[in-house]
C-alpha cells in the first residue's frame, strides 16, 4: 500500500516528507493507521548513523499507537477499529529457544527492528512510525488498555518497557529500594514504574536541579552524586539501581550504593563506559547488568500494568513538521520528558 511519512534521506540529513510503499497484507498481518508516534533518542542516533549500519532513506519511530484498518485472513486477535500499539520490533524467527521463552528481543537469528531492520520474507528494509500507516505481523501487535490517555501511550512502547523489564526481572516489589540515575525520558519512566510497584525510590542527579521534578514524579528521595558526604551515607542503600545515563560515564561512583547482592542495570549507554574498579563488586557480591527492552508478552504485561496503575509518561505533543526542531531540543535535554508526534498533522 502507498503511504507517506518523514524520512532522513542520507546520514545526518534533516527529516523531510517521503512517500513509500508498505508491503501487501499477508494472511497474518495487521494494517494500522498510526495516530501517535513517540520520539526516542534512538531515532536521532539512527538518523545520524551514530551506531553504524543505518540505511537510507530511513523513516524512524518505534513507539506506535494506532487503529486497526484491516487484518489478514489468519488474524484472530484483532479486528478493524481496535486500538493497538507496536514497539521496537516487528518480527523474529519465533522458533529458537529465546523466542519460545517469550524473549523475542534476544532471538538467536536476530529480531527485526521496527525500522532499519530487514523484512524476513521479502528482504526490504523496515520503515518506522513517523508515517500514516504500518503493516505488522499479528504476533508483534499489542493491545492498549482502554482507560489510558491515548495521546500519551506511545513512549510506553520503548521507555516504558525498557525500564519496566529490569525492574520486573530483578524482582522489584513493595519495600524494594530502587535508585534511578538520570531523570530524562527513560529515567522518569523508571521512577513511575518503580513507584507503582511499591518500591522506595531515590533519584540520583549531579545537582539539585531536578529534585522538585523527581518528587512530583513520585520519588521519595533525591541524592546528589557530587555530594561526597551524601554518597558515603548512601552506601549499601539500594537493591537495584537503574542507570539511564545515555553517554559514557563512571559507574564506580554508583556501585558502592548497592547492598549485598544488589544489581546496577545499564539501560541508557550504548557503548563504552569509564574504567571500572571491581572492589565494590567483589566486596559485596554486587552485579552490573545490561537490559534491552522486553519480549512481546512482557510488553503486553507492562501495558496492562500501566493501565491498572494509570502510569503514563509526561509528554509534549508536536506536529510532524516540528520533528527537526524536536531533535535539536532533545539533544539539549530540552523536553520534559518525551515528544509525541500527532500523526494527524501529516497529510496523505
PAZAPA-4460 file (N, C-alpha, C; in steps of 0.05 Angstrom, whole numbers, plus 32768, in hexadecimal, padded with zeros to 4 digits):
% residues 348
    n_x    n_y    n_z   ca_x   ca_y   ca_z    c_x    c_y    c_z   seq   type   mol
   8011   7FE8   8000   8000   8000   8000   8012   8019   8000     1      X     A
   8008   802E   7FF4   8017   8047   7FF4   8011   8056   800E     2      X     A
   8026   8062   8019   8023   8073   8031   8037   8089   802F     3      X     A
   8036   809A   8044   8048   80B1   8045   8053   80B4   8061     4      X     A
   806B   80BD   8063   8077   80C1   807D   808D   80D7   807C     5      X     A
   809D   80D8   8090   80B5   80E9   8090   80CD   80D8   8093     6      X     A
   80E1   80DE   8082   80F9   80CD   8081   8112   80DD   807F     7      X     A
   8128   80D2   8089   8143   80DC   8084   814C   80D0   806A     8      X     A
   8154   80E0   8057   815C   80D6   803C   8179   80CE   803B     9      X     A
   8188   80D8   804E   81A5   80D1   804F   81AE   80D6   806C    10      X     A
   81C7   80CD   8072   81D1   80CE   808D   81D1   80EB   8097    11      X     A
   81C3   80F0   80AE   81C4   810A   80BA   81B2   811E   80AE    12      X     A
   81A4   8117   8098   8193   812B   808B   817A   8130   809C    13      X     A
   816E   8147   8098   8154   814D   80A5   813F   813A   809A    14      X     A
   812A   8136   80A9   8114   8125   80A0   8101   8136   808F    15      X     A
   80F9   812A   8079   80E6   8137   8067   80D1   8123   805E    16      X     A
   80BB   812E   8052   80A5   811C   8049   80AF   8108   8035    17      X     A
   80A4   80EF   8037   80AE   80D9   8028   8097   80C6   8022    18      X     A
   8091   80C1   8008   807D   80AE   8000   808A   8093   7FFB    19      X     A
   807D   807D   8005   8089   8063   8001   8073   804E   8003    20      X     A
   807B   8035   7FFE   8068   801E   7FFD   806B   800D   8016    21      X     A
   8055   8007   8023   8055   7FF1   8037   804F   7FD7   8029    22      X     A
   8057   7FC1   8034   8052   7FA7   8027   8034   7FA1   8026    23      X     A
   802D   7F90   8013   8012   7F86   8011   800B   7F76   802A    24      X     A
   7FF1   7F77   8031   7FE8   7F69   8049   7FEB   7F4B   8046    25      X     A
   7FFA   7F3F   8058   7FFC   7F21   8058   7FE6   7F16   8069    26      X     A
   7FE3   7EFB   8069   7FCE   7EEE   8078   7FCF   7EF4   8096    27      X     A
   7FE8   7EF8   80A0   7FEB   7EFC   80BD   7FF2   7F19   80C4    28      X     A
   7FEB   7F2B   80B3   7FF3   7F48   80B7   7FDB   7F58   80C1    29      X     A
   7FE2   7F6E   80CE   7FCF   7F82   80D7   7FD8   7F9D   80CA    30      X     A
   7FC5   7FAA   80BD   7FCA   7FC4   80B1   7FC0   7FDA   80C4    31      X     A
   7FD1   7FED   80CB   7FCB   8000   80E0   7FCD   801D   80D6    32      X     A
   7FB9   802D   80DC   7FBB   804A   80D8   7FC9   8055   80F1    33      X     A
   7FE0   8062   80ED   7FEF   806D   8104   7FE3   8087   810D    34      X     A
   7FDC   8088   8127   7FD1   80A1   8132   7FE6   80B1   8141    35      X     A
   7FF8   80A4   814F   800D   80B1   815E   8026   80A1   815C    36      X     A
   803D   80AF   815C   8057   80A1   815D   806A   80B1   816F    37      X     A
   8075   80A2   8182   8088   80AF   8194   80A3   80B4   8186    38      X     A
   80B2   80C7   8191   80CC   80CE   8187   80E1   80C5   819C    39      X     A
   80F1   80B1   8194   8105   80A6   81A6   8121   80B0   819E    40      X     A
   8133   80B2   81B1   814E   80BB   81AB   815C   80A8   8197    41      X     A
   8153   808E   8198   815E   807B   8184   8158   8084   8168    42      X     A
   8141   8091   8164   813B   809A   8149   8150   80AD   813E    43      X     A
   8158   80C0   8150   816D   80D3   8148   8187   80C5   8142    44      X     A
   818E   80B1   8153   81A7   80A2   814E   81A6   8094   8133    45      X     A
   818F   8088   812D   818C   807A   8114   818E   808C   80FC    46      X     A
   8181   80A3   80FE   8182   80B7   80E8   819F   80C0   80E2    47      X     A
   81AE   80C3   80F8   81CA   80CC   80F5   81DD   80B5   80F2    48      X     A
   81D4   809C   80F2   81E5   8085   80EF   81FA   8084   8105    49      X     A
   81F3   808D   811D   8206   808D   8134   820F   8071   813B    50      X     A
   81FF   805D   8137   8205   8042   813F   820E   8031   8127    51      X     A
   820F   803D   810F   8216   802E   80F7   81FF   801D   80ED    52      X     A
   8200   8017   80D3   81ED   8005   80C7   81D3   8011   80BD    53      X     A
   81CF   802B   80C1   81B7   8038   80B7   81B6   8038   8098    54      X     A
   819E   8034   808D   819A   8036   8071   8185   804B   806B    55      X     A
   8186   8056   8053   8174   806C   804C   8167   8067   8032    56      X     A
   814F   8074   802E   8141   8085   8040   8136   8075   8058    57      X     A
   8135   8083   806F   812E   8076   8088   8117   8085   8095    58      X     A
   8101   8077   809A   80EB   8082   80A9   80ED   8078   80C6    59      X     A
   80F3   8089   80D9   80F6   8080   80F5   80DB   807B   8102    60      X     A
   80DD   8074   811C   80C4   8072   812C   80BE   8055   8134    61      X     A
   80C1   804F   814E   80BA   8034   8158   80A8   8035   8171    62      X     A
   8099   804B   8173   8086   804D   8189   806B   8055   817C    63      X     A
   805C   8041   8173   8046   8045   8161   802C   803E   816F    64      X     A
   8018   8050   816C   7FFD   804B   8175   7FEA   8052   815E    65      X     A
   7FD6   8040   8159   7FC4   8045   8143   7FAB   8034   8144    66      X     A
   7F9D   8035   812E   7F84   8026   812B   7F87   8012   8114    67      X     A
   7F7B   7FFA   8119   7F7C   7FE5   8104   7F6A   7FED   80ED    68      X     A
   7F76   7FEC   80D5   7F67   7FF2   80BC   7F5C   7FD8   80B0    69      X     A
   7F6D   7FC3   80AF   7F65   7FAA   80A4   7F78   7F94   80AE    70      X     A
   7F6F   7F7B   80AB   7F7F   7F65   80B5   7F80   7F4F   80A0    71      X     A
   7F95   7F3F   80A1   7F98   7F28   808F   7F85   7F11   8097    72      X     A
   7F81   7EFE   8086   7F6D   7EE9   8089   7F73   7ED7   80A1    73      X     A
   7F8C   7ED5   80AA   7F93   7EC4   80C0   7F94   7ED2   80DB    74      X     A
   7F90   7EEC   80DB   7F91   7EFC   80F4   7F79   7EF7   8106    75      X     A
   7F7E   7EF1   811F   7F68   7EEB   8132   7F66   7EFE   8149    76      X     A
   7F7C   7F0C   814F   7F7C   7F1C   8168   7F71   7F38   8164    77      X     A
   7F71   7F42   814B   7F6A   7F5E   8146   7F55   7F60   8130    78      X     A
   7F46   7F76   8130   7F33   7F7B   811C   7F33   7F99   8115    79      X     A
   7F26   7FA0   8100   7F25   7FBC   80F7   7F1A   7FCD   810D    80      X     A
   7F28   7FE4   8112   7F1F   7FF7   8127   7F2C   7FF3   8142    81      X     A
   7F3A   7FDD   8146   7F48   7FD9   8160   7F5E   7FED   8164    82      X     A
   7F62   7FF6   817C   7F79   8007   8183   7F91   7FF6   818A    83      X     A
   7FA7   7FFA   817C   7FBE   7FE8   817F   7FD8   7FF8   8180    84      X     A
   7FED   7FEA   8186   8007   7FF6   8188   801D   7FE4   817C    85      X     A
   8033   7FF0   8174   804A   7FE1   8169   8063   7FEE   8176    86      X     A
   8075   7FDD   817F   808D   7FE7   818C   80A6   7FE4   817B    87      X     A
   80BC   7FDC   8187   80D6   7FDE   817B   80DC   7FC7   8167    88      X     A
   80CC   7FB3   8166   80D1   7F9D   8153   80B7   7F94   8146    89      X     A
   80BA   7F89   812E   80A3   7F81   811E   80A4   7F64   8115    90      X     A
   80B9   7F56   811B   80BB   7F3A   8113   80D3   7F2D   8121    91      X     A
   80D3   7F13   8121   80EA   7F02   8129   80E5   7EE6   811E    92      X     A
   80F8   7ED4   8123   80F5   7EB9   8117   80DD   7EAA   8123    93      X     A
   80D6   7EB0   813C   80C0   7EA3   814B   80C4   7E85   814E    94      X     A
   80DD   7E7B   814C   80E1   7E5F   814E   80FA   7E58   815F    95      X     A
   810B   7E6B   8166   8122   7E65   8176   811B   7E64   8194    96      X     A
   812F   7E5D   81A4   8129   7E5A   81C1   8121   7E74   81CD    97      X     A
   812C   7E8B   81C4   8125   7EA5   81D0   8109   7EAD   81C7    98      X     A
   8102   7EA9   81AF   80E6   7EAF   81A6   80D2   7E9D   81B4    99      X     A
   80D9   7E84   81B8   80C8   7E71   81C6   80C4   7E7A   81E3   100      X     A
   80D8   7E88   81EE   80D7   7E92   8209   80CC   7EAE   820B   101      X     A
   80BE   7EB7   81F6   80B2   7ED2   81F5   80C7   7EE8   81F8   102      X     A
   80DF   7EE4   81EE   80F4   7EF8   81EF   80FD   7EFE   81D2   103      X     A
   80EA   7F06   81C2   80F0   7F0A   81A6   8106   7F1F   81A1   104      X     A
   810A   7F31   81B4   811F   7F45   81B1   813A   7F38   81B0   105      X     A
   813C   7F1F   81BA   8156   7F11   81B9   8155   7EFA   81A5   106      X     A
   8144   7EFC   8191   8142   7EE7   817D   815E   7EDF   8172   107      X     A
   8163   7EC5   8171   817D   7EBC   8168   8184   7EC4   814B   108      X     A
   816F   7EC8   813B   8173   7ED0   8120   8171   7EEE   811D   109      X     A
   816C   7EFC   8133   816A   7F19   8133   814E   7F23   812F   110      X     A
   8145   7F33   8142   812A   7F3F   813F   812B   7F52   8127   111      X     A
   8113   7F58   811D   8110   7F6B   8107   8107   7F85   8113   112      X     A
   8117   7F9A   8112   8110   7FB4   811D   80F9   7FC1   810E   113      X     A
   80EA   7FD1   811B   80D3   7FDF   810F   80DC   7FF1   80F8   114      X     A
   80F4   7FFC   80FB   8100   800A   80E4   811D   8002   80E2   115      X     A
   8127   8004   80C9   8143   7FFE   80C3   8149   7FE0   80C7   116      X     A
   8134   7FCF   80C9   8138   7FB3   80C9   8134   7FA8   80AC   117      X     A
   8135   7F8D   80AA   8131   7F80   8091   8119   7F6D   8092   118      X     A
   8105   7F72   8082   80EE   7F61   8081   80F6   7F44   807C   119      X     A
   80ED   7F31   808C   80F6   7F15   808A   80EB   7F08   8071   120      X     A
   80D6   7F12   8065   80CB   7F05   804E   80D5   7F11   8033   121      X     A
   80D3   7F2B   8030   80DB   7F37   8016   80F6   7F45   8016   122      X     A
   8102   7F48   802E   811D   7F54   802F   811D   7F72   802E   123      X     A
   8106   7F7F   802D   8105   7F9C   802D   810C   7FA7   8048   124      X     A
   8116   7FC0   8049   811C   7FCD   8062   8102   7FD6   806F   125      X     A
   80FF   7FD1   8089   80E7   7FDA   8097   80E9   7FF8   809C   126      X     A
   80D1   8004   809B   80CF   8021   809F   80BC   8026   80B7   127      X     A
   80C3   803A   80C7   80B6   803E   80E1   809C   804E   80E1   128      X     A
   8097   8059   80F8   807D   8064   80FE   8079   8081   80F9   129      X     A
   808D   8090   80EF   8088   80AB   80E7   8079   80AB   80CC   130      X     A
   8062   809F   80CB   8054   809A   80B2   8036   8097   80B8   131      X     A
   8026   8095   80A3   8009   8093   80A6   7FFF   8077   80AB   132      X     A
   800F   8063   80A1   8006   8047   80A3   801E   8035   80A8   133      X     A
   8018   801D   80B3   802C   8009   80B6   801E   7FEE   80B4   134      X     A
   802D   7FDA   80AA   8023   7FBE   80A8   8035   7FAD   80B9   135      X     A
   802A   7F9E   80CC   8039   7F8F   80DF   802E   7F73   80E4   136      X     A
   803F   7F60   80E7   8037   7F45   80ED   8027   7F44   8107   137      X     A
   8011   7F35   8108   7FFF   7F35   811E   800C   7F31   8139   138      X     A
   801F   7F1F   813A   802C   7F18   8154   803C   7F2F   8160   139      X     A
   8041   7F44   8150   8051   7F5B   815A   8040   7F74   815D   140      X     A
   8025   7F70   815D   8013   7F86   8162   8008   7F83   817F   141      X     A
   8004   7F99   818C   7FFD   7F99   81A9   7FE2   7FA8   81AD   142      X     A
   7FD4   7F9F   81C2   7FBB   7FAC   81C9   7FC0   7FC3   81DD   143      X     A
   7FB1   7FD9   81D9   7FB3   7FF0   81EB   7F9C   7FF0   81FE   144      X     A
   7FA1   7FF1   8219   7F8C   7FF3   822C   7F7A   800B   8226   145      X     A
   7F60   8007   8228   7F4D   801C   8220   7F4E   8034   8232   146      X     A
   7F57   8032   824B   7F56   8049   825D   7F6D   805C   8259   147      X     A
   7F82   8054   824B   7F99   8065   8248   7F94   807C   8234   148      X     A
   7F9E   8093   823A   7F9C   80AA   8228   7FAD   80A5   820F   149      X     A
   7FA0   80A1   81F9   7FAD   8096   81E1   7FC4   80A7   81D7   150      X     A
   7FC2   80C1   81DA   7FD7   80D3   81D0   7FF1   80D0   81DF   151      X     A
   7FF0   80C3   81F7   8008   80C1   8207   8013   80A4   8209   152      X     A
   8007   8092   81FA   800E   8075   81FD   8028   806F   81EE   153      X     A
   802D   807C   81D7   8043   8074   81C5   805E   806F   81D3   154      X     A
   8068   8082   81E4   8082   807D   81F0   8084   8064   8202   155      X     A
   806D   8059   820A   806E   8041   8219   807A   802A   8209   156      X     A
   8078   802C   81EF   8081   8016   81DD   80A0   8014   81DC   157      X     A
   80AE   8028   81E6   80CB   8027   81E8   80D4   802E   8204   158      X     A
   80D0   8047   820B   80D9   8050   8226   80CB   8040   823C   159      X     A
   80B2   803A   8238   80A3   802B   824C   80AD   800F   8250   160      X     A
   80B0   8000   823A   80B9   7FE4   823C   80D7   7FE3   8243   161      X     A
   80E7   7FF6   823A   8103   7FF5   823F   8109   7FF7   825D   162      X     A
   80F8   8005   826B   80FC   8008   8288   80EB   7FF4   8298   163      X     A
   80D4   7FED   828E   80C3   7FD9   829C   80D1   7FBE   829C   164      X     A
   80DE   7FB6   8286   80E9   7F9B   8283   80FE   7F95   8299   165      X     A
   8113   7FA6   829D   8126   7FA0   82B2   811B   7FA2   82CE   166      X     A
   8108   7FB4   82D3   80FB   7FB5   82ED   80ED   7F9B   82F3   167      X     A
   80DF   7F90   82DF   80D1   7F77   82E2   80E5   7F60   82E4   168      X     A
   80F9   7F60   82D3   810D   7F4A   82D3   811C   7F48   82EE   169      X     A
   8122   7F5E   82FA   8131   7F5D   8313   811E   7F5F   832C   170      X     A
   8105   7F59   8327   80F2   7F54   833D   80EA   7F6C   834E   171      X     A
   80E9   7F83   8342   80E0   7F9A   8351   80C3   7F97   835A   172      X     A
   80BE   7F9D   8373   80A4   7F9A   837E   80A1   7FAE   8396   173      X     A
   808B   7FAC   83A4   8087   7FBD   83BB   809D   7FB9   83CE   174      X     A
   80A9   7FD0   83D6   80C0   7FCF   83E9   80DB   7FCE   83DC   175      X     A
   80DC   7FC9   83C2   80F7   7FCA   83B5   8102   7FE6   83B5   176      X     A
   811C   7FE7   83B5   812A   8001   83B5   8137   8005   839A   177      X     A
   812C   8018   838B   8135   801D   836F   8140   8039   836C   178      X     A
   8157   803A   835F   8162   8054   8357   8161   8057   8339   179      X     A
   815B   806E   832F   815A   8074   8312   816F   808A   830D   180      X     A
   8182   8084   82FC   8197   8097   82F4   818F   80A4   82DA   181      X     A
   818B   80BE   82DB   8182   80CD   82C4   8164   80D0   82C3   182      X     A
   815B   80E8   82BC   813E   80ED   82BC   8136   80F9   82A2   183      X     A
   8139   80E9   828D   8130   80F1   8272   8118   80E0   826A   184      X     A
   8117   80DA   8250   8101   80CA   8246   80FF   80AE   8252   185      X     A
   8116   80A1   8254   8117   8087   8261   8114   8089   827F   186      X     A
   8123   809C   828B   8124   809E   82A8   8109   80A4   82B4   187      X     A
   80F9   80B6   82A7   80E0   80BD   82B4   80CC   80A5   82B3   188      X     A
   80CF   8094   829E   80BF   807C   829D   80C8   8067   82B1   189      X     A
   80E2   8066   82B6   80EC   8053   82CB   80E1   805B   82E6   190      X     A
   80E0   8075   82EB   80D4   807F   8304   80B7   8077   8306   191      X     A
   80A8   807D   82F2   808B   8077   82F2   8085   805A   82F5   192      X     A
   8094   8049   82E6   808F   802C   82E8   8097   8021   8303   193      X     A
   80AD   802A   830E   80B6   8020   8328   80A4   8028   833E   194      X     A
   809A   8041   833D   8087   804B   8351   806D   803A   8350   195      X     A
   8064   8034   8338   804B   8025   8334   804F   8008   833F   196      X     A
   8068   7FFE   833E   806D   7FE3   8349   8070   7FE3   8367   197      X     A
   806F   7FFB   8373   8070   7FFC   8390   808C   8001   839C   198      X     A
   809F   8006   838B   80BB   800A   8395   80BF   8025   83A2   199      X     A
   80D3   8027   83B3   80DD   8040   83BC   80F1   804A   83A8   200      X     A
   80EC   8061   839C   80FB   806A   8384   810B   8083   838A   201      X     A
   8125   8082   8382   8137   8098   8385   8142   80A0   8369   202      X     A
   8140   80B9   8362   814D   80C2   8349   8168   80CD   8350   203      X     A
   817C   80C5   833F   8198   80CE   8343   819E   80E1   832C   204      X     A
   81A5   80FA   8333   81AB   810E   831F   81C6   811C   8326   205      X     A
   81D1   812A   8313   81EB   8138   8318   81E8   8151   8328   206      X     A
   81CF   815C   8329   81CA   8174   8338   81AE   8173   8343   207      X     A
   81A6   8188   8350   818B   8189   835C   8176   8192   8347   208      X     A
   817E   8197   832E   816C   81A4   831B   8153   8194   8315   209      X     A
   8154   817A   8317   813C   816A   8310   812E   815E   8329   210      X     A
   8135   8168   8340   8129   815D   8358   810B   8161   8359   211      X     A
   8102   8179   8353   80E5   817E   8353   80D6   816C   833F   212      X     A
   80E2   8169   8327   80D5   8157   8314   80D4   813B   831D   213      X     A
   80EA   8132   832A   80EA   8116   8334   80D4   8111   8348   214      X     A
   80D0   8124   835A   80BB   8121   836E   809F   8121   8361   215      X     A
   809B   8133   834D   8082   8134   833F   807C   8119   8331   216      X     A
   8090   810C   8327   808D   80F3   8319   8088   80DB   832C   217      X     A
   808C   80E0   8346   8086   80CB   835A   809E   80C1   836A   218      X     A
   80B6   80CA   8363   80CE   80C1   8372   80CC   80CC   838F   219      X     A
   80D4   80BA   83A1   80D4   80C2   83BE   80ED   80D0   83C6   220      X     A
   8103   80CC   83B7   811D   80D6   83C0   812D   80E0   83A8   221      X     A
   8140   80F2   83AD   8151   80FC   8398   816E   80FD   83A2   222      X     A
   8180   80F3   8392   819D   80F1   839A   81AE   80FF   8386   223      X     A
   81BF   8112   838F   81D1   8121   837E   81EC   8113   837C   224      X     A
   81F3   8109   8364   820A   80F9   8361   8224   8108   8365   225      X     A
   8223   8123   8363   823B   8133   8367   8240   813A   8385   226      X     A
   822D   8131   8396   8230   8136   83B3   823C   811D   83BF   227      X     A
   8256   811E   83C5   8265   8107   83CF   8259   80FC   83E9   228      X     A
   8252   810E   83FB   8247   8105   8415   822C   80F6   8411   229      X     A
   821B   8101   83FF   8201   80F4   83FA   8205   80D9   83ED   230      X     A
   8218   80D7   83DB   821D   80BE   83CD   8229   80A9   83E0   231      X     A
   823A   80B2   83F2   8245   809F   8406   822F   8095   8419   232      X     A
   821D   80A7   8420   8207   809F   8432   81F4   808B   8424   233      X     A
   81F3   808C   840A   81E1   807B   83FB   81ED   8060   83F2   234      X     A
   8205   805A   83FB   8211   8041   83F4   8200   802A   83FE   235      X     A
   81FE   8015   83EE   81EE   7FFC   83F4   81D1   8002   83F8   236      X     A
   81C7   8017   83EC   81AB   8020   83F1   8196   8015   83DE   237      X     A
   819F   8008   83C7   818C   8001   83B3   818E   7FE4   83AA   238      X     A
   8178   7FD9   83A3   8177   7FBE   8398   817B   7FBE   837A   239      X     A
   8170   7FD2   836C   8173   7FD5   834F   8178   7FF2   8348   240      X     A
   818A   7FF6   8335   818F   8011   832A   8189   800F   830C   241      X     A
   8178   8020   8302   8173   8021   82E5   8182   8039   82DB   242      X     A
   8197   8034   82CA   81A8   8049   82C0   819F   8050   82A4   243      X     A
   8193   8068   82A1   8188   8071   8287   819A   8085   8279   244      X     A
   81B2   808B   8283   81C3   809F   8277   81CB   8096   825B   245      X     A
   81C7   80A6   8246   81CB   809D   822A   81E6   80A2   821F   246      X     A
   81FA   80AA   822F   8215   80B0   8225   8229   80A1   8237   247      X     A
   8242   80A0   822D   8257   8093   823C   825A   80A1   8257   248      X     A
   825C   8091   826D   825D   809C   8288   826A   8088   829B   249      X     A
   826F   8091   82B3   827C   8081   82C7   8268   8071   82D8   250      X     A
   8269   8057   82D6   8256   8046   82E6   8260   8043   8303   251      X     A
   827A   8047   8307   8285   8042   8322   827A   8053   8338   252      X     A
   826E   806A   8331   8263   807A   8346   8248   806F   8350   253      X     A
   823C   805E   833F   8221   8053   8346   8223   8037   8352   254      X     A
   8236   8026   834B   8236   800B   8354   8238   8009   8373   255      X     A
   8246   801A   8381   8245   8018   839F   822A   801D   83AB   256      X     A
   8218   8029   839B   81FD   802F   83A6   81EC   8015   83A8   257      X     A
   81F4   8000   839A   81E6   7FE7   839B   81EA   7FD8   83B4   258      X     A
   81D5   7FCC   83BE   81D8   7FBA   83D5   81E4   7F9F   83CB   259      X     A
   81E9   7F8D   83DD   81F3   7F73   83D6   81DF   7F65   83C3   260      X     A
   81EA   7F5A   83AD   81DA   7F4D   8398   81C9   7F61   8388   261      X     A
   81CF   7F7B   838B   81C1   7F8F   837B   81CA   7F8F   835E   262      X     A
   81B9   7F9B   834D   81BF   7F9B   8330   81BC   7FB7   8325   263      X     A
   81D0   7FC1   8317   81CF   7FD9   8307   81C9   7FD1   82EA   264      X     A
   81B3   7FDB   82DF   81AA   7FD4   82C4   81AE   7FEB   82B2   265      X     A
   81BD   7FE7   829C   81C2   7FFC   8288   81AD   7FFA   8273   266      X     A
   819D   800F   826F   8189   8010   825A   818D   8028   8247   267      X     A
   81A1   8039   824E   81A4   8052   823E   81BB   8051   822B   268      X     A
   81D3   804E   8235   81EB   8050   8224   81EE   8038   8212   269      X     A
   81F2   803D   81F9   81F9   8028   81E5   8215   802D   81DC   270      X     A
   8228   801D   81E7   8244   8021   81E0   8255   8020   81FA   271      X     A
   826D   802C   81F8   8280   8029   820F   8278   803A   8227   272      X     A
   8281   8031   823E   827F   8041   8257   829B   8045   8262   273      X     A
   829D   8057   8275   82B7   805C   8281   82C2   8044   828F   274      X     A
   82DD   8043   8292   82EA   802D   82A0   82DD   8028   82BB   275      X     A
   82D9   800F   82C2   82C9   8008   82DA   82DA   7FFA   82EF   276      X     A
   82D7   8001   8308   82E4   7FF3   831E   82D2   7FDC   8326   277      X     A
   82DD   7FC4   8328   82CE   7FAC   8330   82CC   7FA9   834E   278      X     A
   82D9   7FBA   835D   82D9   7FB6   837A   82BD   7FB6   8386   279      X     A
   82AB   7FC9   8380   8290   7FC8   838C   8281   7FAF   8383   280      X     A
   8287   7FA5   836B   8279   7F8D   8361   8282   7F75   8371   281      X     A
   829B   7F72   8375   82A6   7F5B   8383   829E   7F5B   83A1   282      X     A
   829F   7F73   83AC   829B   7F75   83C9   827D   7F73   83D1   283      X     A
   826C   7F75   83BD   824F   7F73   83C4   823F   7F61   83B2   284      X     A
   824D   7F50   83A3   823F   7F3F   8390   822B   7F4E   8380   285      X     A
   8233   7F66   8378   8222   7F78   8368   8225   7F71   834B   286      X     A
   8212   7F79   833B   8211   7F73   831E   820C   7F8C   830D   287      X     A
   8218   7F8C   82F5   8211   7F9F   82E0   8205   7F8F   82C9   288      X     A
   81EE   7F97   82C1   81E0   7F89   82AC   81D6   7F9D   8297   289      X     A
   81CF   7F92   8280   81C3   7FA3   826B   81A7   7F98   8266   290      X     A
   8196   7FA9   825B   817B   7FA0   8254   8172   7FAF   823B   291      X     A
   8165   7FA1   8228   815D   7FAD   820F   8140   7FB7   8212   292      X     A
   812D   7FAA   8205   8111   7FB0   8208   8104   7F99   8217   293      X     A
   80EE   7F8F   820D   80E2   7F76   8217   80D5   7F68   8200   294      X     A
   80CE   7F4E   8205   80C0   7F3F   81F0   80A3   7F4A   81ED   295      X     A
   8096   7F3F   81D9   807B   7F48   81D4   8068   7F43   81EB   296      X     A
   806A   7F2B   81F7   8058   7F25   820E   805D   7F38   8225   297      X     A
   8076   7F3E   822A   807C   7F50   8240   8074   7F6D   8239   298      X     A
   8076   7F74   8220   806E   7F8F   8218   8050   7F92   821C   299      X     A
   8041   7F7D   8215   8024   7F7E   821B   801E   7F7F   8239   300      X     A
   802E   7F70   8248   802C   7F71   8265   8030   7F8D   8270   301      X     A
   8045   7F9A   8264   804B   7FB6   826C   8033   7FC9   8266   302      X     A
   8028   7FC6   824E   8011   7FD7   8247   7FFA   7FD2   825A   303      X     A
   7FF5   7FB9   8260   7FDF   7FB3   8272   7FE4   7FBE   828E   304      X     A
   7FFD   7FBC   8297   8005   7FC7   82B1   8001   7FE5   82B1   305      X     A
   8009   7FF3   829C   8006   8010   829A   7FE8   8017   829A   306      X     A
   7FD8   8007   828D   7FBC   800B   828D   7FB0   8008   82A9   307      X     A
   7FB9   7FF4   82B7   7FAF   7FEF   82D2   7FB6   8006   82E5   308      X     A
   7FCF   8010   82E2   7FD9   8025   82F5   7FD9   8041   82E9   309      X     A
   7FCE   8044   82D1   7FCD   805D   82C3   7FE9   806A   82C1   310      X     A
   7FFC   805A   82B9   8017   8064   82B5   801A   806D   8298   311      X     A
   8020   8087   8295   8024   8092   827A   803C   80A5   827B   312      X     A
   804A   80A8   8264   8060   80BB   8263   8056   80D7   8262   313      X     A
   8068   80EA   8269   8063   8106   8265   806B   810D   8249   314      X     A
   8059   8119   8239   805D   811C   821D   8059   8139   8213   315      X     A
   8067   813F   81FE   8062   8158   81EF   8059   8151   81D3   316      X     A
   8041   8158   81CB   8037   8152   81B0   8042   8165   819B   317      X     A
   804B   815A   8185   8055   816A   816F   8048   8161   8155   318      X     A
   8049   8172   8141   8042   816B   8126   805A   8160   8117   319      X     A
   8056   8150   8103   806C   8143   80F5   807F   8157   80E9   320      X     A
   8076   816E   80E1   8089   8181   80D5   809A   818F   80EA   321      X     A
   8096   8189   8103   80A7   8193   8118   80BD   8180   8121   322      X     A
   80BF   8169   8113   80D1   8154   811C   80EE   815C   811C   323      X     A
   80F7   816B   8109   8114   8172   8109   811B   8185   8120   324      X     A
   8108   8197   8127   810C   81A8   813E   810B   8197   8158   325      X     A
   80FA   8183   8158   80F8   8171   816F   8112   8163   8173   326      X     A
   811F   815A   815E   8139   814D   8160   814E   815F   816C   327      X     A
   814E   8178   8163   8161   818C   816E   815C   8190   818C   328      X     A
   8143   8192   8194   813C   8195   81B0   8143   817D   81C0   329      X     A
   813F   8165   81B5   8144   814C   81C3   8162   814A   81C9   330      X     A
   8173   8153   81B6   8190   8153   81BB   8198   8164   81D3   331      X     A
   8188   8179   81D8   818E   818B   81EE   817E   8184   8207   332      X     A
   8172   816D   8207   8161   8164   821D   814A   8178   8223   333      X     A
   8141   8185   820E   812C   8199   8211   8111   818D   820B   334      X     A
   810A   8179   821A   80EF   816D   8218   80EA   815E   8233   335      X     A
   80D1   8162   823C   80C9   8154   8255   80AF   8145   824F   336      X     A
   80B1   812B   8249   80CA   811C   8248   80CC   810D   822D   337      X     A
   80B5   810C   821E   80B6   80FF   8204   80A5   810F   81F0   338      X     A
   80AF   8111   81D7   80A0   811C   81C1   808E   8105   81B6   339      X     A
   8075   810D   81AE   8064   80FB   81A0   8059   810A   8187   340      X     A
   805A   80FC   8170   8051   8108   8157   8033   8101   8154   341      X     A
   8023   8116   8150   8007   8112   8148   8007   810E   812A   342      X     A
   8002   80F5   8122   8005   80EE   8105   7FEE   80F9   80F4   343      X     A
   7FD9   8104   8102   7FC4   8113   80F2   7FD0   812B   80E5   344      X     A
   7FE7   8135   80ED   7FF3   814C   80E1   8001   8145   80C7   345      X     A
   8002   812C   80BF   800E   8123   80A6   7FF8   811D   8092   346      X     A
   7FF7   812D   807D   7FE2   8129   8069   7FEB   8113   8056   347      X     A
   7FD8   8104   804C   7FDD   80EE   803A   7FE0   80F9   801D   348      X     A
***
